[in-house]
Amino acid sequence: MAAERDDIGARGPEAHWTADGILRRWRRFFEQKPSLRGLTRLEFTEHIAYLLFLRLDHERAQRTGMFASPPIAPADSWPSLVLAGGENLHGALTRLMAELGKVNPQDPRRAVASVLFHDSRPWPADKMADLGRLIVEEFDPYRWSDVPRDELGSAFSLLIADCRDDIRAKRETGQFLTPPHLLTVIAKALALTPRDRVIDAAVGVGTSLIAAHREMAAHGGRVDAAAIAGADIDVQMCRLATMNVLLNTGRQFHGVPPVLRADSLDTKDRLVRRYESDVPATVAICNPPFKSNVEANTERRSDFWAQNATLPANFLQHLAVTLPQGARAAVFVPDGVLFHGGAAATIRRTLLRNCDVHTLLRLPTGMFHDTGSKSNVLFFTKSFRRPNGDPATDELWVYDARDLHHTDTENPLTEEDFAEFLEAYRPGGEGRAGRVESARFRRYSRDDVRDIADSGSASLDLKAHLADAPDDFGDPREIAQSIVDRLGDAQRSFQVVLDSLD
């Protein structure tokens, strides 16, 4: 094992590492080890997260004087992993993961670790040789705490981006990756400051919280630990989001977890009022699962405006119901939420009457092909229901970017693609009062909004002045792969039926 540097001021070559260089190291290891071919990139990335946590925790425990930090993992955990091998390594790591994954109210310093290691398991025992090499060759010789925070955080985020296909395959929870540049634009549109408290009720890998934190930090001053919080029902996403947020924001490993494993739709108080300081949220950014064929169990939600809604519609009403007055929100919704009847229509009508739904951003096509849906972002501010029954929405602006074709692989979004939207959304910093109509940006007046709310459909499938773009169904290769994936799922389902008949 490499000797620890005693002088905290002596910084080694790690101080000059870059995100791209770190990513290349990790990719090279994964791609050049034949025995790892049975593992997914997602499983490999999870283990990078575990090892980073344990190694950084060990390094911080070696510091002296004012820099000293008691370890979160049991003493000598890292040296024991370095010296172990084969079945011994598998057993040692299994026991360590189980211990750190327990929720222990008597030891709040392990709260973050309990989210990261919950239900975690090491690679199969027959792959321990390569895990041992990963520990001894790629982690132990270096002092990772010397790596610039932005570079290490960016490297881990890029490694997660490499897992996009594995994440999209998690159809049971409807996961997919939201383009980081789009979330950066949304954080700027919401005009976040260090005084805000931002939540994401379907946090995924935590990209929204990172974008929010960066925008708040851009104003100068300290962004405290209560500033961002997220929740997700998928334990694997919670692990990745936890490490992603820790590495990109500099939050303490022994502090309050930035992410909870929870079903946000299960209770109205989850996340909206921060659990560690009872501070109400001021902003919500949320891209919920686009699973229109799944109805969430909302029997405990007597506060909901409509029951039996689709998953994305339920997230929309959850945030609109639970956010405090004056809170701002940006919520992704598929096209269907804008025009479907029944529960969706009730939610739209009530949303217009209870909130100031001031902007609808119709996103470029091709961004979320695997969901089978075109996507939008609804921006609204929680308001008061007017005594005369008129909508709380005074005017609704629609910005149409549908003719800009992008995918998450061949032609990814950039922040520059939305420069015109930001200028239109907050012209010259004047706020909405200075908005001007254009081919892409259309104003629907108070009378228009009242007519929409009073209509039977309450449809928000609204257009700008831009000529309708031809339907874009995406890259043919992506369509073909999606068909293959679904045919495979169908074949496996029919095989189960056949086996049961035998």
C-alpha positions in Angstrom: 0.0 0.0 0.0 1.3 3.4 -0.9 2.6 5.5 2.0 0.3 8.4 3.1 1.8 11.8 2.7 2.1 13.4 6.1 2.2 17.0 5.1 -1.3 18.2 4.2 0.2 21.0 2.1 2.2 18.6 -0.1 0.1 18.1 -3.2 1.1 15.4 -5.7 0.4 14.9 -9.4 -3.3 14.2 -8.6 -3.8 18.0 -8.2 -3.4 18.3 -12.0 -5.7 15.5 -13.0 -8.6 16.4 -15.3 -12.0 14.9 -15.7 -11.3 13.5 -19.1 -8.1 11.9 -17.9 -9.8 10.3 -14.9 -12.6 9.0 -17.2 -10.1 7.5 -19.6 -8.5 5.6 -16.7 -11.8 4.1 -15.6 -13.0 3.3 -19.1 -9.7 1.7 -20.0 -9.8 -0.6 -16.9 -13.4 -1.7 -17.6 -12.9 -2.3 -21.3 -9.5 -4.1 -21.0 -10.5 -6.7 -18.4 -12.1 -9.7 -20.1 -13.6 -11.0 -16.9 -15.7 -7.8 -16.5 -17.6 -8.3 -19.7 -20.4 -10.0 -17.7 -20.9 -6.8 -15.8 -22.8 -3.8 -16.9 -21.3 -0.3 -17.0 -23.8 0.6 -14.4 -22.5 -2.1 -12.0 -18.9 -0.9 -12.6 -19.9 2.7 -12.0 -21.5 1.7 -8.7 -18.3 0.1 -7.6 -16.3 3.2 -8.5 -18.7 5.1 -6.2 -18.1 2.6 -3.3 -14.3 2.7 -3.7 -14.2 6.5 -4.0 -16.2 6.8 -0.8 -14.1 4.4 1.1 -10.7 5.7 -0.2 -11.6 9.4 0.5 -12.9 8.5 3.9 -9.6 6.7 4.7 -7.5 9.6 3.4 -9.4 12.1 5.5 -9.0 9.9 8.6 -5.2 10.1 8.1 -5.1 13.9 8.4 -3.7 15.5 11.5 -4.5 18.5 13.6 -7.3 20.8 12.5 -7.8 18.7 9.3 -8.5 15.5 11.2 -11.8 13.7 10.5 -12.9 10.5 12.3 -13.6 7.8 9.7 -17.1 6.9 8.8 -16.2 3.3 7.9 -14.8 1.0 10.6 -11.2 1.7 11.3 -8.7 0.1 8.9 -11.4 -0.8 6.4 -9.5 0.4 3.4 -6.1 -1.2 4.3 -7.9 -4.5 4.9 -9.5 -4.4 1.4 -6.1 -3.6 -0.1 -4.5 -6.7 1.5 -7.4 -9.0 0.9 -8.0 -11.1 -2.2 -10.4 -13.6 -3.8 -13.0 -15.0 -1.4 -11.5 -13.0 1.4 -12.0 -9.8 -0.5 -15.5 -10.8 -1.4 -16.4 -11.6 2.2 -14.7 -8.5 3.6 -16.5 -6.2 1.2 -19.8 -7.9 1.7 -19.6 -7.4 5.4 -18.5 -3.8 5.1 -21.3 -2.9 2.7 -23.9 -4.5 4.9 -22.7 -2.6 8.0 -22.5 0.7 6.2 -25.9 0.2 4.5 -27.7 0.0 7.9 -29.7 3.0 9.0 -28.6 3.8 12.6 -30.3 6.8 14.2 -27.7 6.6 17.0 -24.9 7.3 14.5 -25.9 10.3 12.2 -22.4 10.4 10.7 -23.3 7.3 8.8 -26.5 8.6 7.3 -25.0 9.3 3.9 -23.2 5.9 3.8 -26.6 4.2 4.6 -28.0 5.6 1.3 -24.9 4.8 -0.7 -24.5 1.2 0.5 -28.2 0.3 1.0 -28.8 -3.1 -0.6 -25.4 -3.0 -2.2 -23.4 -6.1 -3.1 -19.9 -6.6 -4.5 -19.2 -8.2 -7.8 -19.5 -12.0 -8.0 -16.8 -13.9 -6.2 -15.3 -15.2 -9.5 -14.5 -11.6 -10.5 -12.7 -10.6 -7.3 -9.3 -10.7 -9.0 -10.1 -7.7 -11.2 -11.8 -5.9 -8.3 -8.6 -6.4 -6.3 -6.6 -5.0 -9.2 -9.0 -2.0 -9.4 -8.3 -1.3 -5.7 -4.6 -1.9 -5.7 -3.7 -0.4 -9.1 -6.2 2.4 -9.7 -7.2 3.6 -6.2 -4.7 2.8 -3.5 -1.5 4.4 -5.1 -3.1 7.8 -5.3 -4.4 10.5 -3.0 -7.8 11.2 -4.4 -8.5 14.1 -2.0 -5.8 16.0 -4.0 -7.8 15.8 -7.2 -9.7 19.1 -7.9 -13.3 18.7 -6.8 -14.7 20.0 -10.1 -12.6 17.5 -12.1 -13.4 14.5 -9.9 -17.1 15.4 -9.9 -17.2 15.9 -13.6 -15.4 12.6 -14.2 -18.0 10.7 -12.2 -20.9 12.5 -14.0 -19.3 11.5 -17.3 -19.0 7.9 -16.2 -22.7 7.9 -15.3 -23.4 9.3 -18.8 -21.7 6.3 -20.2 -24.4 4.2 -18.5 -27.2 5.7 -20.5 -28.2 2.5 -22.2 -28.2 0.5 -18.9 -30.3 3.2 -17.2 -32.8 3.4 -20.0 -33.2 -0.4 -19.8 -34.6 0.1 -16.3 -38.1 0.3 -17.6 -39.6 -0.9 -14.3 -38.9 2.6 -12.8 -38.9 4.6 -16.1 -35.4 6.0 -15.7 -33.6 8.1 -18.3 -30.9 10.8 -18.3 -31.9 14.4 -18.6 -29.3 16.4 -20.6 -27.2 18.4 -18.1 -27.1 21.5 -20.3 -30.9 21.7 -20.3 -31.0 21.5 -16.5 -28.4 24.3 -16.4 -30.7 26.4 -18.6 -33.6 25.7 -16.3 -31.7 26.6 -13.2 -30.8 29.9 -14.8 -34.4 30.5 -15.9 -35.6 30.0 -12.3 -33.1 32.7 -11.2 -31.8 30.6 -8.3 -29.8 32.2 -5.5 -28.1 30.9 -2.3 -31.3 31.7 -0.4 -33.3 29.1 -2.3 -34.1 25.6 -1.2 -34.4 23.3 -4.2 -36.0 19.8 -4.3 -36.4 17.1 -7.0 -39.0 14.5 -6.2 -37.7 12.1 -8.9 -34.0 12.8 -8.6 -32.6 10.1 -10.9 -28.8 10.5 -10.8 -28.9 13.9 -9.2 -28.1 16.1 -12.2 -30.8 18.6 -11.5 -29.5 19.2 -7.9 -26.0 19.7 -9.2 -27.2 22.2 -11.8 -29.1 24.0 -9.1 -26.2 24.1 -6.7 -23.9 25.5 -9.4 -26.3 28.3 -10.3 -26.7 29.2 -6.6 -22.9 29.1 -6.1 -22.4 31.4 -9.1 -23.9 34.3 -7.1 -21.0 34.0 -4.6 -21.2 33.2 -1.0 -21.8 29.8 0.7 -24.5 27.4 -0.4 -25.5 25.5 2.7 -26.3 21.8 3.0 -30.0 22.4 3.2 -30.1 24.1 -0.2 -30.7 20.9 -2.3 -32.6 17.7 -1.6 -33.9 14.8 -3.8 -35.7 11.5 -3.6 -36.2 8.5 -5.8 -37.9 5.2 -5.5 -35.0 3.4 -7.3 -32.3 2.3 -4.8 -29.7 2.1 -7.6 -30.4 5.7 -8.7 -30.2 6.9 -5.1 -26.7 5.4 -4.8 -25.5 7.1 -8.0 -27.2 10.4 -7.2 -25.7 10.5 -3.7 -22.1 10.1 -4.9 -22.7 12.4 -7.9 -24.0 15.2 -5.6 -21.3 14.6 -3.0 -18.4 14.8 -5.5 -19.9 17.8 -7.5 -20.9 20.0 -4.6 -18.4 19.3 -1.9 -20.9 18.2 0.7 -19.6 16.3 3.7 -19.6 12.5 3.7 -20.8 12.6 7.4 -23.6 15.2 6.8 -27.2 15.0 6.0 -27.9 12.8 2.9 -28.7 14.9 -0.2 -30.9 12.1 -1.5 -33.6 9.9 0.1 -34.8 6.6 -1.1 -38.6 7.2 -1.0 -41.7 7.2 -3.1 -42.4 10.9 -3.3 -46.1 10.4 -4.2 -46.7 8.4 -1.0 -47.0 11.4 1.4 -47.5 15.1 0.9 -44.8 16.3 3.2 -41.8 14.4 1.8 -39.0 16.7 0.8 -41.1 19.9 0.6 -40.2 20.7 4.1 -36.6 19.8 4.7 -36.2 17.1 7.3 -33.0 18.4 9.0 -34.0 22.1 9.5 -37.7 22.3 8.7 -37.0 24.8 5.9 -39.7 24.9 3.2 -38.7 24.4 -0.4 -38.8 27.5 -2.6 -38.1 25.8 -5.9 -38.8 22.4 -7.5 -37.1 20.9 -10.6 -38.5 17.5 -11.6 -38.3 15.2 -14.6 -40.5 12.3 -13.5 -40.7 8.9 -15.1 -42.7 9.1 -18.4 -44.7 5.9 -17.7 -48.2 6.7 -19.0 -49.4 3.1 -18.6 -48.7 3.0 -14.8 -51.0 4.5 -12.2 -49.3 5.2 -8.9 -50.9 4.1 -5.7 -52.2 7.4 -4.3 -54.8 6.1 -1.9 -53.2 8.1 0.9 -53.3 11.3 -1.1 -56.7 12.8 -0.2 -55.1 16.2 -1.0 -54.8 15.3 -4.7 -57.1 17.0 -7.2 -57.6 13.8 -9.2 -57.1 10.1 -8.7 -56.1 7.5 -11.2 -53.8 9.8 -13.1 -50.6 8.7 -15.0 -47.3 8.8 -13.2 -46.1 12.1 -14.8 -49.4 13.8 -14.2 -49.3 12.7 -10.5 -45.9 14.2 -10.0 -47.2 17.5 -11.5 -50.1 17.7 -9.1 -48.0 16.5 -6.2 -45.7 19.4 -6.5 -48.5 21.9 -7.3 -50.3 20.7 -4.1 -47.4 20.5 -1.7 -45.2 23.4 -2.6 -45.7 26.5 -0.3 -47.1 29.7 -1.6 -44.7 31.6 -3.8 -42.5 28.6 -4.6 -41.4 28.3 -8.3 -41.4 25.0 -10.2 -40.1 23.6 -13.5 -41.7 20.2 -14.2 -41.1 18.0 -17.3 -44.3 16.5 -18.8 -44.9 14.4 -21.9 -47.3 15.7 -24.5 -50.1 13.5 -23.2 -50.3 15.3 -19.9 -51.1 18.5 -21.9 -54.1 17.1 -23.7 -55.3 13.8 -22.3 -58.8 13.8 -20.8 -60.1 12.5 -17.4 -57.7 13.0 -14.5 -55.2 14.9 -16.6 -57.8 17.5 -17.7 -58.8 17.9 -14.0 -55.2 18.5 -13.0 -54.6 21.0 -15.8 -57.8 23.0 -15.0 -57.0 23.1 -11.3 -53.4 23.9 -11.9 -54.4 27.0 -13.9 -56.7 28.1 -11.1 -54.3 27.5 -8.2 -50.9 28.4 -9.8 -49.5 31.0 -12.1 -48.6 28.7 -15.0 -46.6 31.3 -16.9 -44.4 29.4 -19.4 -44.6 26.2 -21.5 -41.3 25.2 -23.1 -41.8 22.7 -25.9 -38.6 20.8 -26.1 -36.6 19.8 -29.2 -37.6 16.4 -30.7 -35.4 13.4 -30.3 -34.3 14.0 -26.7 -36.1 11.1 -25.1 -36.8 8.6 -27.9 -36.7 5.6 -25.6 -39.8 6.9 -23.7 -41.8 7.2 -26.9 -42.9 10.7 -25.8 -42.2 14.2 -26.8 -41.4 16.4 -23.8 -42.2 19.8 -22.4 -41.3 21.8 -19.3 -44.1 23.6 -17.4 -42.9 26.6 -15.4 -45.3 27.8 -12.7 -45.4 29.6 -9.4 -47.6 28.5 -6.5 -50.3 31.1 -6.0 -53.7 31.7 -4.5 -57.1 30.6 -5.8 -59.1 33.7 -6.7 -62.4 34.1 -4.9 -64.3 34.7 -8.2 -63.0 31.4 -9.6 -60.8 33.0 -12.3 -57.5 31.3 -13.0 -54.5 32.4 -11.0 -52.7 32.3 -14.3 -52.7 35.8 -15.9 -51.0 34.9 -19.1 -49.2 31.8 -20.5 -46.3 32.1 -22.8 -45.3 29.2 -25.1 -41.8 28.8 -26.4 -41.5 26.3 -29.2 -38.1 24.5 -29.8 -39.6 21.5 -31.6 -37.9 22.1 -34.9 -34.4 21.8 -33.2 -33.5 18.1 -33.6 -31.3 16.6 -30.9 -30.5 13.2 -29.5 -28.5 12.3 -26.4 -25.9 10.6 -28.6 -25.6 11.8 -32.2 -26.4 15.5 -31.7 -26.5 16.3 -28.0 -27.9 19.6 -26.6 -25.7 22.4 -25.7 -26.4 25.4 -23.5 -26.1 27.7 -26.5 -29.1 26.0 -28.1 -31.2 27.6 -25.4 -29.6 31.1 -25.4 -32.5 32.5 -27.3 -35.0 30.9 -24.9 -33.3 32.4 -21.9 -33.3 35.8 -23.4 -37.0 35.5 -24.2 -37.8 34.1 -20.8 -36.0 36.8 -18.8 -35.4 39.6 -21.3 -32.5 41.8 -20.1 -33.2 40.7 -16.5 -36.5 42.5 -16.6 -38.6 39.5 -15.8 -41.8 38.6 -17.5 -43.0 42.2 -17.9 -40.4 42.7 -20.7 -41.3 39.7 -22.8 -41.9 40.1 -26.5 -43.6 37.8 -28.9 -41.7 36.2 -31.8 -42.0 33.3 -34.2 -41.0 30.9 -31.3 -42.6 32.8 -28.4 -46.3 33.3 -28.2 -48.4 35.0 -25.5 -51.8 33.6 -24.5 -53.8 36.3 -22.8 -55.8 36.3 -19.6 -59.0 35.8 -21.7 -57.3 32.9 -23.5 -56.4 31.2 -20.3 -59.9 31.7 -18.9 -61.4 30.1 -22.0 -58.9 27.1 -21.7 -59.8 26.6 -18.0 -63.5 26.8 -18.7 -63.4 24.4 -21.6 -64.2 20.7 -21.2 -60.7 19.6 -22.3 -58.6 22.3 -20.6 -56.0 21.5 -23.1 -52.5 23.0 -22.8 -51.4 21.5 -26.1 -50.6 25.1 -27.2 -48.5 26.3 -30.1 -46.3 29.2 -30.8 -46.3 31.1 -34.2 -43.6 28.8 -35.5 -44.8 26.7 -38.4 -45.4 23.1 -37.4 -42.3 21.0 -37.8 -42.7 17.6 -39.5 -42.9 14.7 -37.1 -39.5 13.5 -36.1 -39.4 10.0 -35.0 -35.7 9.9 -34.3 -32.6 8.2 -35.4 -33.5 4.9 -37.3 -30.8 3.0 -35.4 -32.4 4.0 -32.1 -35.8 3.0 -33.3 -34.5 -0.3 -34.5 -32.7 -1.0 -31.2 -35.8 0.0 -29.3 -37.9 -2.5 -31.3 -35.3 -5.3 -30.7 -35.3 -4.6 -27.0 -39.1 -4.8 -26.8 -39.3 -7.9 -28.9 -36.8 -9.5 -26.5 -39.0 -8.5 -23.6 -42.0 -10.0 -25.3 -40.2 -13.2 -26.1 -39.1 -13.7 -22.5 -42.7 -13.0 -21.3 -44.1 -15.6 -23.7 -41.4 -18.1 -22.6 -42.6 -17.7 -19.0 -46.2 -18.5 -20.1 -45.0 -21.5 -22.1 -43.0 -22.8 -19.2 -46.0 -22.5 -16.9 -48.1 -24.5 -19.3 -45.5 -27.3 -19.3 
